[in-house]
């Protein structure tokens, strides 16, 4: 298991993942309402890292822009 640090930018124009010094900046076009952004983060990260969505879990920061 690998732990990564993520900064989320909701309501972006497009879904995008940028990596810098083992930190990820994830741009999501979903709003931060009712967990929609968290679901979108998992989907975009799974595509970026080429792993299954079920293999990604948010362990800290569900209601924050900073996530682990």
N, C-alpha and C positions, 0 to 999 in steps of 0.2 A: 504494500500500500504506500502510495506517495501522497504527501500533503502539499497542497499548493495554496498560495495566497492570491486572492482575487479582489480587484476593485471593479465594481459594477457601475455602469452608466446606463440607467434606464431611459426609455423614450428617445433613443438614438434613431437616426435616419435608417440605419441598416444594422444587421447583426454582424459583429466582427470581433475577433479575438486578437489582441496584440500581446506579445510576450517580451518582457524586458527584465533581465537579471533574475530569472526564475519567479517573477511576479507577472500575473496576467491582468490585463485590463480588458474587460468584456463589455462591449457595447451591445445593448439589447433594445429592439424596437417595441418591446412589450412594456406596459405600464407596471409600476411597482404596487399592484393592487391584487389582493386575494391570492398571492403566490404565483401569479402569472410570470413575473420576471424570473423567479427561481426556476420554474419549469423551463423557461426559454434558455436560461444560463446552462442548465444541464444538457439540453439538446445541442446548443452551439458548442459547448466544450467537448461533448462526445464526438461531434463531427470533426472538430479541430484536432483532438488527440487520437482520433481513429479508434475509439473504444466504445463499448456498449453504454447506453444511458444508465442502465442498472448498476454499472460499476462506479458511478459518480454519486457522492453524497455530500451534502452541505452539513458540516459538523459544527460550525459556529458562524453566527451572523445571518440568520434567516431573515431578520428584519433590518439589516444594516447593509450599507454599500460595500463594506469590507467583509469578505467571507473567507472561510478556510474549508 
